[in-house]
């Protein structure tokens, strides 16, 4: 079972070592997703760019 927010859930039969999975977007549901981020980091803890 493959699932992700904003994409259709798919059931995949595993019968080989490598899988190629294409996610199909559910555009109608993307307006229901709200992302909220809170937090602080010291500059020494941030990865360098």
N, C-alpha and C positions, 0 to 999 in steps of 0.2 A: 504494500500500500504506500503510495507516494502522495504527500499533501504538503501544501504551503499556503500561507495567507495570500489571498488574491488570485489563486490558481485553482483549477478544477482538480479534484481528487481523482487519482488513477490507480487501478489495480494492475500490477505488472507480473507476468509469469516469468520466473527466472529459470532459464534453460541453457544459459551460456555464461562464460566468464566475464564478458563485457556487455554493459547495457547502455543503450542510447535512449535517453528519455527526454521528450520535449514537453515542457509545461505549457498548458493552454490557459491563458489569462481569463479571469472572470472580471471583466471591466465594470460590470454593474455593482460589484461588491467593494471595489476599491474606495468608494466614497464613505464606507463604513469604518475604515481603519484610521485610528488616531494614534500618533506616536508622540509620547511625552518623555522628555529627558531631563533629569535633574542630577546634579553632582558637580563636584569640583575635583581638580587634579593639580598637584604641584607641578611646576614646569619641569622638574627633574624626572617626573614620572611619565611624561608624554613621550611618545616615540619621535625620533628625529626625522625630519623630512629631507 
